[in-house]
């Protein structure tokens, strides 16, 4: 099967320092891959690489088998419809000046093609998907709890109809009881929308609940793959 997203021997440098070095990994359609490692191992850097928000010093980035390492403009727009991200901190991920309605509507408006009636129906459906009613439409982020904010972030990520979600420690900023609710929500959404997940975390218990495979980054810039993990990241010294 051709991977939905793939990195081949990717190295990222900041100045003379290698943040990640010779890392390869593959995310299959519909699969859930956990990416774990200590702080500073390069997990979030790899996420930015997959979104083409970070250039690579060497190596290849592929989507559906086609190289996108240097893709620009329309090709990147298509990529970002298919691959969306949910960030670690929902408190800083939402514009404090935008209503929930406007935050979720923004990616749909960028895509275009929806009438006002269909746009509202789509927003209502997305909020229902993440367990929020229409009473949340005209609230500002400061009027929401941490868990509610993260649900809005997930709804916004689902808006373009992606095939994959890149999840950068999406529960670490939440209370333990709320973490369980968000994990359960993500499991249900993955099944309902047939999504692939790349789940970045340092919490192996959470990864175990969501992922079938685990890739391990070690020694800062990556020092090897966890044995016995199909599709695991490989990092050469």
NUTOR-780063 format. One record per atom (N, C-alpha, C): x, y, z; atom name. Coordinates in steps of 0.1 Angstrom, whole numbers, plus 5000, padded with zeros to 4 digits. Example, Ala and Ser with C-alpha at 12.3 -4.5 7.8 and 13.67 -1.06 7.14 Angstrom:
BEGIN
      x      y      z    a
   5132   4943   5078    N
   5123   4955   5078   CA
   5132   4967   5078    C
   5128   4978   5071    N
   5137   4989   5071   CA
   5129   5000   5079    C
This chain:
BEGIN
      x      y      z    a
   5008   4988   5000    N
   5000   5000   5000   CA
   5009   5013   5000    C
   5005   5022   4992    N
   5013   5035   4991   CA
   5010   5043   5003    C
   5020   5048   5011    N
   5017   5056   5023   CA
   5010   5069   5019    C
   5001   5073   5028    N
   4995   5086   5026   CA
   5006   5097   5028    C
   5014   5096   5038    N
   5025   5105   5040   CA
   5038   5097   5043    C
   5049   5102   5038    N
   5061   5095   5040   CA
   5073   5105   5041    C
   5082   5102   5050    N
   5095   5109   5050   CA
   5106   5099   5047    C
   5115   5103   5038    N
   5126   5094   5035   CA
   5139   5101   5038    C
   5146   5096   5048    N
   5159   5101   5052   CA
   5160   5116   5053    C
   5151   5122   5061    N
   5149   5136   5062   CA
   5159   5142   5073    C
   5166   5152   5070    N
   5174   5159   5079   CA
   5169   5174   5079    C
   5168   5179   5091    N
   5164   5193   5093   CA
   5175   5200   5101    C
   5180   5211   5097    N
   5190   5219   5104   CA
   5186   5233   5107    C
   5190   5237   5119    N
   5188   5251   5123   CA
   5202   5257   5125    C
   5207   5264   5115    N
   5221   5268   5115   CA
   5229   5256   5112    C
   5239   5253   5121    N
   5247   5241   5119   CA
   5243   5229   5127    C
   5232   5231   5135    N
   5227   5221   5144   CA
   5216   5213   5137    C
   5217   5199   5137    N
   5207   5191   5131   CA
   5196   5188   5142    C
   5184   5193   5139    N
   5173   5190   5148   CA
   5168   5176   5147    C
   5167   5171   5134    N
   5165   5157   5132   CA
   5174   5153   5121    C
   5178   5140   5121    N
   5188   5135   5112   CA
   5185   5122   5106    C
   5184   5121   5092    N
   5181   5109   5085   CA
   5169   5101   5090    C
   5158   5108   5092    N
   5146   5102   5097   CA
   5137   5097   5086    C
   5132   5085   5087    N
   5122   5080   5077   CA
   5110   5074   5085    C
   5099   5077   5080    N
   5086   5072   5086   CA
   5075   5072   5075    C
   5065   5063   5077    N
   5054   5063   5068   CA
   5041   5062   5075    C
   5031   5069   5071    N
   5018   5069   5077   CA
   5008   5063   5066    C
   5003   5052   5069    N
   4994   5045   5059   CA
   4980   5051   5060    C
   4972   5051   5049    N
   4958   5055   5049   CA
   4950   5048   5060    C
   4943   5056   5068    N
   4935   5050   5079   CA
   4942   5045   5091    C
   4956   5045   5091    N
   4963   5040   5102   CA
   4965   5051   5113    C
   4969   5046   5125    N
   4972   5055   5136   CA
   4986   5052   5141    C
   4995   5061   5138    N
   5009   5060   5142   CA
   5013   5069   5153    C
   5018   5064   5164    N
   5023   5072   5175   CA
   5037   5076   5173    C
   5041   5088   5175    N
   5054   5093   5174   CA
   5059   5098   5188    C
   5068   5091   5195    N
   5071   5094   5208   CA
   5086   5097   5209    C
   5090   5103   5220    N
   5104   5107   5223   CA
   5105   5117   5233    C
   5116   5119   5239    N
   5119   5129   5249   CA
   5117   5143   5244    C
   5116   5153   5253    N
   5115   5167   5248   CA
   5128   5171   5241    C
   5126   5177   5230    N
   5137   5181   5222   CA
   5142   5171   5212    C
   5135   5160   5210    N
   5139   5149   5201   CA
   5135   5152   5187    C
   5127   5162   5184    N
   5124   5166   5171   CA
   5110   5162   5166    C
   5101   5158   5175    N
   5087   5154   5172   CA
   5080   5165   5165    C
   5079   5176   5171    N
   5071   5187   5165   CA
   5078   5193   5153    C
   5091   5192   5152    N
   5098   5196   5139   CA
   5093   5187   5128    C
   5092   5174   5130    N
   5088   5165   5120   CA
   5073   5168   5116    C
   5065   5172   5125    N
   5051   5176   5122   CA
   5051   5188   5112    C
   5060   5198   5115    N
   5061   5209   5107   CA
   5066   5206   5093    C
   5075   5196   5092    N
   5080   5191   5079   CA
   5069   5185   5071    C
   5061   5177   5078    N
   5050   5170   5070   CA
   5040   5180   5065    C
   5038   5191   5072    N
   5029   5201   5068   CA
   5035   5211   5058    C
   5048   5209   5055    N
   5056   5218   5047   CA
   5056   5232   5052    C
   5057   5233   5066    N
   5059   5246   5073   CA
   5074   5247   5076    C
   5081   5237   5074    N
   5096   5237   5077   CA
   5103   5230   5065    C
   5113   5237   5060    N
   5121   5231   5049   CA
   5131   5221   5055    C
   5135   5212   5046    N
   5144   5202   5050   CA
   5158   5205   5044    C
   5169   5201   5051    N
   5182   5202   5045   CA
   5185   5191   5035    C
   5179   5179   5037    N
   5181   5168   5028   CA
   5169   5158   5030    C
   5167   5149   5021    N
   5157   5139   5022   CA
   5145   5143   5014    C
   5134   5135   5014    N
   5122   5136   5006   CA
   5110   5136   5015    C
   5100   5143   5011    N
   5086   5143   5017   CA
   5077   5139   5006    C
   5069   5128   5008    N
   5060   5123   4998   CA
   5045   5122   5003    C
   5036   5124   4994    N
   5022   5123   4997   CA
   5016   5114   4986    C
   5010   5103   4990    N
   5004   5094   4980   CA
   5015   5090   4970    C
   5027   5089   4974    N
   5038   5084   4965   CA
   5044   5095   4957    C
   5038   5107   4957    N
   5044   5118   4949   CA
   5052   5128   4958    C
   5063   5132   4953    N
   5072   5140   4961   CA
   5066   5154   4962    C
   5066   5160   4974    N
   5061   5173   4977   CA
   5072   5182   4984    C
   5084   5177   4984    N
   5095   5183   4992   CA
   5096   5198   4988    C
   5094   5202   4976    N
   5096   5216   4971   CA
   5083   5221   4965    C
   5072   5214   4968    N
   5059   5219   4962   CA
   5055   5233   4967    C
   5048   5240   4958    N
   5044   5253   4961   CA
   5030   5256   4958    C
   5024   5267   4963    N
   5011   5272   4958   CA
   5000   5262   4958    C
   4994   5259   4947    N
   4981   5251   4946   CA
   4984   5237   4952    C
   4995   5231   4949    N
   4998   5218   4955   CA
   4998   5218   4970    C
   5004   5228   4976    N
   5004   5229   4990   CA
   4989   5231   4996    C
   4981   5239   4989    N
   4968   5241   4993   CA
   4960   5228   4993    C
   4962   5219   4983    N
   4956   5206   4983   CA
   4961   5197   4994    C
   4974   5198   4997    N
   4980   5191   5008   CA
   4973   5194   5021    C
   4971   5207   5023    N
   4966   5212   5036   CA
   4951   5210   5038    C
   4944   5207   5027    N
   4930   5202   5028   CA
   4930   5187   5032    C
   4940   5180   5028    N
   4940   5165   5031   CA
   4947   5162   5044    C
   4955   5171   5049    N
   4963   5169   5061   CA
   4961   5181   5070    C
   4955   5179   5082    N
   4952   5190   5091   CA
   4959   5187   5104    C
   4960   5198   5112    N
   4968   5196   5125   CA
   4959   5201   5137    C
   4961   5194   5148    N
   4955   5198   5161   CA
   4967   5201   5170    C
   4968   5213   5175    N
   4980   5217   5183   CA
   4978   5213   5198    C
   4989   5214   5205    N
   4990   5210   5219   CA
   4981   5219   5228    C
   4982   5232   5226    N
   4976   5241   5235   CA
   4964   5248   5229    C
   4952   5244   5233    N
   4940   5250   5226   CA
   4938   5264   5231    C
   4944   5269   5242    N
   4942   5282   5247   CA
   4949   5292   5237    C
   4960   5288   5231    N
   4967   5297   5222   CA
   4964   5294   5207    C
   4957   5283   5204    N
   4955   5279   5191   CA
   4943   5286   5184    C
   4934   5293   5193    N
   4923   5300   5188   CA
   4925   5315   5189    C
   4920   5322   5178    N
   4921   5336   5178   CA
   4911   5342   5189    C
   4915   5349   5199    N
   4906   5353   5209   CA
   4895   5363   5205    C
   4897   5369   5193    N
   4888   5379   5187   CA
   4877   5372   5178    C
   4878   5359   5176    N
   4868   5353   5167   CA
   4859   5344   5175    C
   4846   5345   5172    N
   4836   5336   5177   CA
   4839   5322   5172    C
   4834   5312   5179    N
   4835   5298   5175   CA
   4831   5296   5161    C
   4819   5302   5158    N
   4814   5301   5144   CA
   4825   5305   5134    C
   4831   5317   5136    N
   4841   5322   5127   CA
   4854   5314   5126    C
   4858   5308   5138    N
   4870   5300   5138   CA
   4868   5287   5130    C
   4856   5281   5131    N
   4854   5269   5123   CA
   4851   5272   5108    C
   4845   5284   5106    N
   4841   5288   5092   CA
   4853   5291   5084    C
   4864   5296   5090    N
   4875   5302   5083   CA
   4881   5292   5072    C
   4884   5279   5076    N
   4890   5270   5065   CA
   4880   5267   5054    C
   4867   5267   5058    N
   4857   5265   5048   CA
   4856   5277   5038    C
   4857   5289   5043    N
   4857   5300   5035   CA
   4869   5301   5026    C
   4880   5297   5031    N
   4892   5296   5022   CA
   4890   5287   5011    C
   4884   5275   5014    N
   4881   5266   5003   CA
   4871   5271   4993    C
   4861   5279   4998    N
   4851   5285   4990   CA
   4841   5274   4985    C
   4831   5279   4977    N
   4821   5270   4971   CA
   4809   5267   4979    C
   4808   5273   4991    N
   4796   5270   4999   CA
   4787   5283   5000    C
   4774   5281   4999    N
   4765   5292   5001   CA
   4764   5295   5016    C
   4759   5306   5020    N
   4758   5309   5034   CA
   4750   5299   5042    C
   4739   5294   5036    N
   4731   5283   5042   CA
   4739   5270   5044    C
   4746   5266   5033    N
   4753   5254   5034   CA
   4765   5255   5044    C
   4771   5267   5044    N
   4782   5270   5054   CA
   4777   5268   5068    C
   4766   5274   5071    N
   4761   5273   5085   CA
   4757   5258   5088    C
   4751   5251   5078    N
   4748   5237   5081   CA
   4761   5229   5083    C
   4771   5232   5076    N
   4784   5225   5078   CA
   4790   5227   5091    C
   4790   5240   5095    N
   4795   5244   5109   CA
   4787   5237   5120    C
   4774   5237   5119    N
   4765   5230   5128   CA
   4769   5215   5129    C
   4771   5209   5118    N
   4774   5195   5117   CA
   4788   5192   5124    C
   4798   5201   5121    N
   4811   5199   5127   CA
   4810   5200   5142    C
   4803   5210   5147    N
   4802   5211   5162   CA
   4795   5200   5168    C
   4785   5195   5161    N
   4778   5183   5166   CA
   4787   5171   5167    C
   4796   5170   5156    N
   4805   5159   5156   CA
   4815   5159   5168    C
   4818   5170   5173    N
   4827   5171   5184   CA
   4820   5173   5198    C
   4807   5172   5198    N
   4800   5172   5210   CA
   4796   5186   5216    C
   4795   5196   5207    N
   4792   5209   5211   CA
   4779   5213   5204    C
   4769   5219   5211    N
   4757   5224   5205   CA
   4758   5238   5199    C
   4747   5242   5193    N
   4747   5255   5186   CA
   4748   5266   5195    C
   4746   5264   5208    N
   4747   5275   5218   CA
   4762   5280   5219    C
   4771   5272   5214    N
   4785   5276   5214   CA
   4789   5284   5202    C
   4781   5286   5192    N
   4784   5292   5180   CA
   4789   5307   5182    C
   4783   5314   5191    N
   4786   5328   5192   CA
   4793   5331   5206    C
   4801   5322   5210    N
   4809   5324   5222   CA
   4824   5327   5217    C
   4831   5335   5225    N
   4845   5337   5223   CA
   4853   5326   5230    C
   4866   5324   5227    N
   4874   5313   5233   CA
   4874   5315   5248    C
   4875   5327   5253    N
   4876   5329   5268   CA
   4864   5325   5275    C
   4853   5322   5268    N
   4841   5318   5275   CA
   4840   5302   5275    C
   4850   5296   5270    N
   4850   5281   5269   CA
   4860   5275   5279    C
   4858   5263   5283    N
   4867   5255   5291   CA
   4878   5250   5282    C
   4889   5245   5288    N
   4900   5239   5280   CA
   4896   5228   5270    C
   4887   5219   5276    N
   4882   5208   5267   CA
   4873   5213   5256    C
   4865   5223   5259    N
   4856   5228   5248   CA
   4865   5235   5238    C
   4875   5242   5242    N
   4884   5249   5232   CA
   4890   5238   5223    C
   4895   5227   5229    N
   4901   5217   5221   CA
   4891   5210   5211    C
   4879   5209   5215    N
   4868   5204   5206   CA
   4866   5213   5195    C
   4867   5226   5197    N
   4866   5236   5186   CA
   4877   5234   5177    C
   4890   5233   5182    N
   4901   5231   5174   CA
   4900   5218   5165    C
   4895   5208   5171    N
   4893   5195   5163   CA
   4882   5197   5152    C
   4871   5204   5156    N
   4861   5207   5145   CA
   4867   5215   5134    C
   4875   5225   5137    N
   4882   5233   5127   CA
   4891   5225   5118    C
   4898   5215   5124    N
   4907   5207   5117   CA
   4899   5197   5107    C
   4887   5194   5112    N
   4879   5185   5103   CA
   4872   5192   5092    C
   4871   5205   5093    N
   4863   5213   5083   CA
   4866   5211   5069    C
   4879   5210   5065    N
   4882   5208   5051   CA
   4880   5194   5046    C
   4876   5185   5055    N
   4875   5171   5051   CA
   4888   5163   5049    C
   4897   5164   5059    N
   4910   5158   5057   CA
   4910   5143   5057    C
   4921   5137   5052    N
   4923   5123   5053   CA
   4932   5119   5065    C
   4939   5129   5070    N
   4948   5126   5081   CA
   4948   5138   5090    C
   4949   5135   5103    N
   4951   5145   5114   CA
   4965   5143   5120    C
   4972   5154   5121    N
   4985   5154   5128   CA
   4982   5160   5142    C
   4984   5152   5152    N
   4980   5156   5166   CA
   4992   5158   5174    C
   4995   5171   5178    N
   5007   5174   5185   CA
   5004   5175   5200    C
   5005   5163   5207    N
   5001   5163   5221   CA
   4988   5170   5225    C
   4977   5166   5218    N
   4965   5174   5220   CA
   4958   5173   5233    C
   4963   5164   5242    N
   4956   5163   5255   CA
   4965   5168   5267    C
   4978   5171   5264    N
   4987   5174   5275   CA
   4984   5186   5283    C
   4977   5196   5277    N
   4974   5208   5284   CA
   4960   5208   5291    C
   4954   5196   5291    N
   4940   5194   5297   CA
   4941   5187   5310    C
   4930   5188   5318    N
   4929   5181   5330   CA
   4927   5166   5327    C
   4931   5157   5336    N
   4931   5143   5334   CA
   4917   5138   5329    C
   4906   5142   5336    N
   4893   5138   5333   CA
   4889   5142   5319    C
   4893   5154   5315    N
   4890   5159   5302   CA
   4899   5152   5291    C
   4911   5149   5295    N
   4919   5141   5285   CA
   4912   5128   5281    C
   4906   5121   5290    N
   4899   5109   5287   CA
   4888   5111   5277    C
   4881   5122   5279    N
   4869   5126   5270   CA
   4874   5129   5256    C
   4885   5136   5255    N
   4891   5140   5242   CA
   4897   5127   5235    C
   4903   5119   5242    N
   4908   5106   5236   CA
   4896   5098   5230    C
   4886   5097   5238    N
   4874   5089   5234   CA
   4868   5096   5221    C
   4867   5109   5221    N
   4862   5116   5209   CA
   4871   5114   5197    C
   4884   5114   5199    N
   4893   5112   5187   CA
   4891   5098   5182    C
   4889   5088   5191    N
   4887   5074   5186   CA
   4875   5073   5178    C
   4864   5080   5182    N
   4851   5079   5175   CA
   4852   5086   5162    C
   4859   5098   5162    N
   4860   5105   5149   CA
   4869   5098   5139    C
   4879   5091   5144    N
   4887   5084   5134   CA
   4879   5073   5127    C
   4871   5066   5135    N
   4863   5055   5129   CA
   4852   5061   5120    C
   4846   5072   5124    N
   4835   5078   5116   CA
   4840   5083   5103    C
   4851   5090   5103    N
   4856   5097   5091   CA
   4868   5089   5084    C
   4871   5077   5089    N
   4882   5069   5083   CA
   4895   5077   5082    C
   4899   5083   5093    N
   4911   5092   5093   CA
   4923   5084   5097    C
   4934   5089   5091    N
   4947   5085   5096   CA
   4952   5095   5106    C
   4959   5089   5117    N
   4964   5098   5127   CA
   4979   5097   5128    C
   4986   5108   5129    N
   5000   5108   5135   CA
   4999   5115   5148    C
   5001   5107   5159    N
   4998   5112   5172   CA
   5011   5114   5179    C
   5015   5126   5182    N
   5028   5130   5188   CA
   5025   5131   5203    C
   5034   5124   5211    N
   5032   5124   5225   CA
   5044   5119   5232    C
   5046   5122   5245    N
   5056   5115   5253   CA
   5049   5106   5263    C
   5035   5105   5262    N
   5027   5097   5272   CA
   5024   5084   5265    C
   5031   5073   5268    N
   5029   5060   5262   CA
   5016   5054   5264    C
   5010   5057   5276    N
   4996   5052   5279   CA
   4986   5058   5269    C
   4987   5070   5266    N
   4977   5077   5257   CA
   4980   5071   5243    C
   4992   5070   5239    N
   4996   5064   5226   CA
   4990   5050   5224    C
   4991   5042   5235    N
   4986   5028   5234   CA
   4971   5028   5232    C
   4964   5038   5237    N
   4949   5038   5235   CA
   4945   5042   5221    C
   4953   5049   5214    N
   4949   5054   5201   CA
   4956   5048   5189    C
   4968   5042   5191    N
   4977   5039   5180   CA
   4980   5024   5179    C
   4981   5019   5166    N
   4985   5005   5164   CA
   5000   5004   5163    C
   5007   5014   5158    N
   5021   5014   5156   CA
   5028   5026   5164    C
   5040   5024   5167    N
   5048   5034   5174   CA
   5061   5037   5168    C
   5064   5049   5165    N
   5078   5053   5161   CA
   5085   5060   5172    C
   5097   5058   5174    N
   5105   5063   5185   CA
   5116   5072   5180    C
   5117   5084   5185    N
   5128   5093   5182   CA
   5136   5094   5195    C
   5150   5092   5193    N
   5158   5092   5205   CA
   5170   5101   5203    C
   5177   5104   5214    N
   5190   5111   5214   CA
   5189   5125   5207    C
   5178   5132   5210    N
   5177   5146   5204   CA
   5174   5146   5190    C
   5184   5143   5181    N
   5182   5143   5167   CA
   5177   5130   5161    C
   5174   5120   5170    N
   5170   5107   5165   CA
   5181   5098   5165    C
   5180   5087   5172    N
   5191   5077   5173   CA
   5187   5063   5169    C
   5175   5060   5165    N
   5172   5047   5162   CA
   5157   5045   5162    C
   5153   5032   5158    N
   5139   5029   5157   CA
   5135   5019   5168    C
   5123   5019   5173    N
   5119   5010   5183   CA
   5117   4996   5177    C
   5124   4986   5181    N
   5123   4973   5175   CA
   5109   4967   5175    C
   5105   4961   5164    N
   5092   4954   5163   CA
   5081   4963   5161    C
   5083   4975   5156    N
   5072   4985   5154   CA
   5071   4987   5138    C
   5062   4980   5131    N
   5061   4983   5117   CA
   5059   4997   5114    C
   5066   5002   5104    N
   5064   5016   5100   CA
   5070   5026   5110    C
   5079   5021   5119    N
   5085   5030   5128   CA
   5095   5039   5122    C
   5098   5051   5129    N
   5108   5060   5123   CA
   5122   5054   5124    C
   5129   5056   5114    N
   5143   5052   5114   CA
   5152   5064   5114    C
   5162   5065   5123    N
   5170   5076   5123   CA
   5185   5072   5124    C
   5192   5076   5115    N
   5206   5072   5115   CA
   5215   5082   5122    C
   5225   5078   5128    N
   5234   5087   5135   CA
   5243   5095   5125    C
